[in-house]
Amino acid sequence: MIQRHILLMDGPDHKGLIYKVTRILFEHNQNIIRNDEYVSPSGYFFMRTEFDGETDGVELLKVLQEELPVGIHLRINPKKKKDIVLFVTKEHHCLGELLIRYAFDELDATIQAVVSNYNTLQPLVGKFGIPFHFISHENKTREEHEESILRTLDIYRPEYLVLAKYMRIITPDFVGHYSNRIVNIHHSFLPAFIGANPYKQAYERGVKIIGATAHFVNNDLDEGPIIAQDVKSVDHRQTAADMSTLGKDTEKAVLSKALKLVFNDRVFIHNNRTIIL
């Protein structure tokens, strides 16, 4: 059966890497649809190759590993929708955007479930026929709460978690279960205005731009590898409420853009930075 695959490759640069990969794909009767590569100033090589044909991905990966230099990291992923679980608290704007995109097959993912520490958004999720898991944090330690969440995630075994305005700090232990597979949307052009009431902070500082940042989650609060960002110009005429409305629109757009990149296997993580091909 002909299926499209994506080869992801990174490691120290060597002469002939592109030649060797394309030759092997040709010899295995694969058709390259698109190829993108980048070499960093430090001499680190990244390549994303989209191809199709009848193939055993495991066997092809073995051949590539045998012929390429030591230190080259390789993955072959079938081009398919990713299985995801959304995390929310009370704000609906990012959740609503993703649910609508999912309903119209624009998300490149399958939303398996929505998890929340409040039941505020359950009626909205119910309209889309998606399981909603209300897992309260009340009277629980952070670790106890996360253990309950992990038991729920074991039901679905998602490929990615999306924090669509999930306003809880997660522990390193939880992050370790989904390393480089948790995407968060932050309400500012990082690292400015972290914490509560960001638009009030921005208004009081008289900012001229506001923005949003989508990033992978790591063990440092809001300091994970950045996937996508955008900013909007504002001036003294905008109130804090105006900035909040504009900011929410920006958050929705940035999160959707970041997820499209991640779900299409276009993002490499290297030294807490992302390379996007």
SVG drawing of the C-alpha trace seen along z (x, -y; Angstrom):
<svg xmlns="http://www.w3.org/2000/svg" viewBox="-24 -57 56 61">
<polyline fill="none" stroke="black" stroke-width="0.4" points="0.0,0.0 1.4,-3.4 1.6,-5.7 3.3,-9.0 6.1,-9.2 8.2,-11.9 11.9,-11.3 13.4,-13.6 17.2,-13.7 19.6,-15.8 23.2,-15.6 26.7,-16.9 27.1,-18.0 29.0,-15.7 29.5,-15.9 27.1,-13.8 24.3,-13.5 21.6,-14.6 23.0,-12.5 23.1,-9.3 19.5,-9.8 18.0,-10.5 20.0,-7.6 18.7,-5.2 15.1,-6.4 15.4,-6.0 16.9,-2.5 13.8,-1.6 11.5,-3.0 10.3,-5.9 9.2,-9.2 10.4,-12.4 7.6,-14.9 9.5,-17.7 12.9,-18.1 14.0,-20.8 17.4,-21.1 19.4,-23.6 22.9,-23.7 23.5,-25.9 26.5,-28.2 28.0,-25.6 27.8,-22.9 24.7,-21.0 22.5,-19.5 18.7,-19.3 16.6,-17.7 12.9,-16.9 12.1,-14.7 8.5,-13.9 8.2,-10.9 5.7,-8.2 5.7,-4.6 5.3,-1.1 7.8,-0.6 8.6,1.0 9.5,-2.0 11.4,0.1 13.6,1.8 14.2,-1.5 15.2,-3.2 17.7,-0.3 19.3,-0.8 19.7,-4.5 21.3,-4.0 23.8,-1.6 24.9,-4.0 24.9,-7.3 27.6,-8.5 27.5,-7.9 25.8,-10.6 23.0,-11.2 19.5,-10.9 16.8,-9.5 13.0,-9.1 10.5,-8.0 6.9,-8.9 3.9,-8.0 2.1,-11.2 -1.1,-11.0 -3.2,-13.0 -1.8,-13.1 -3.7,-11.9 -4.0,-14.7 -5.6,-15.6 -6.4,-19.2 -6.0,-20.7 -8.1,-23.7 -9.1,-25.7 -11.9,-28.3 -11.0,-30.4 -12.8,-29.3 -11.1,-31.2 -8.3,-28.8 -10.4,-25.7 -13.2,-27.0 -10.8,-27.7 -9.4,-24.2 -12.8,-22.5 -14.1,-24.4 -11.0,-23.6 -11.3,-20.0 -15.0,-19.9 -14.1,-21.1 -11.0,-18.9 -8.5,-21.7 -6.5,-20.6 -4.3,-17.7 -5.1,-15.9 -7.7,-13.9 -8.9,-15.3 -9.3,-12.3 -10.4,-14.1 -10.4,-17.4 -9.1,-17.5 -9.8,-20.3 -9.5,-21.1 -12.8,-22.9 -16.1,-21.8 -16.8,-25.3 -16.2,-24.3 -17.9,-20.9 -21.0,-22.2 -18.9,-23.6 -17.0,-20.4 -20.1,-18.4 -21.5,-20.1 -18.6,-18.5 -19.2,-15.0 -15.7,-14.8 -15.1,-13.2 -14.6,-15.7 -12.7,-14.8 -13.2,-17.0 -10.3,-16.3 -10.5,-18.7 -7.4,-19.9 -9.2,-20.7 -7.9,-19.1 -5.1,-17.4 -1.4,-17.9 -0.1,-18.8 1.4,-15.3 -1.9,-13.7 -3.8,-15.7 -1.3,-14.9 -1.4,-11.2 -5.2,-11.3 -4.6,-13.0 -1.9,-10.5 -4.4,-7.6 -6.8,-9.3 -4.2,-9.8 -3.4,-6.1 -6.8,-5.5 -5.9,-7.5 -2.1,-7.4 -2.0,-10.6 1.0,-11.7 0.8,-15.3 -0.8,-17.3 -2.0,-20.8 -2.3,-23.4 -5.1,-25.6 -5.0,-28.1 -4.5,-25.5 -3.6,-27.7 -1.7,-25.2 2.0,-24.8 2.9,-21.2 5.7,-19.3 8.9,-18.0 7.7,-14.4 4.6,-15.1 6.7,-16.8 9.0,-13.8 6.1,-11.5 5.6,-13.7 9.0,-15.2 8.9,-17.6 5.3,-16.6 3.5,-19.3 2.6,-22.5 1.5,-25.6 0.2,-29.0 1.5,-32.0 -0.3,-35.3 2.7,-37.5 5.7,-37.9 7.9,-35.9 9.4,-36.6 7.4,-39.8 4.5,-40.0 4.4,-36.6 1.9,-35.7 -1.6,-37.0 -3.4,-39.9 -0.9,-40.2 -2.9,-42.7 -3.4,-44.9 0.4,-44.8 0.8,-45.7 -1.6,-48.6 0.0,-50.0 3.4,-49.9 2.0,-51.7 3.2,-49.0 3.2,-49.5 3.0,-45.9 1.3,-42.9 1.7,-39.3 1.5,-35.6 4.0,-32.8 3.5,-29.0 6.2,-26.8 7.1,-23.4 6.9,-22.9 10.0,-22.0 10.9,-22.2 11.5,-26.0 8.3,-28.0 7.5,-29.5 11.1,-29.0 10.7,-26.0 11.6,-26.0 9.6,-28.6 7.5,-27.3 5.6,-30.4 5.1,-34.0 3.2,-37.1 2.6,-40.6 0.0,-43.3 0.5,-47.1 -1.4,-49.0 -1.3,-52.5 -2.7,-54.7 -6.2,-54.5 -6.6,-50.8 -7.8,-49.9 -6.7,-46.7 -10.0,-45.1 -9.2,-46.0 -5.8,-44.6 -7.2,-41.4 -9.6,-40.9 -6.8,-41.6 -4.5,-39.3 -6.9,-36.4 -7.3,-36.6 -3.5,-36.6 -3.2,-33.6 -5.7,-31.6 -3.8,-32.3 -0.4,-31.6 -1.5,-28.3 -3.1,-27.1 0.0,-27.9 2.3,-26.2 0.2,-23.1 0.1,-22.9 3.9,-22.9 4.2,-20.3 1.6,-18.0 3.2,-18.0 6.6,-17.1 8.2,-20.3 9.8,-21.2 13.2,-20.1 14.3,-20.8 18.0,-21.6 19.6,-23.2 16.2,-24.7 15.6,-26.2 13.4,-25.1 14.4,-24.7 11.4,-24.7 11.6,-23.2"/>
</svg>
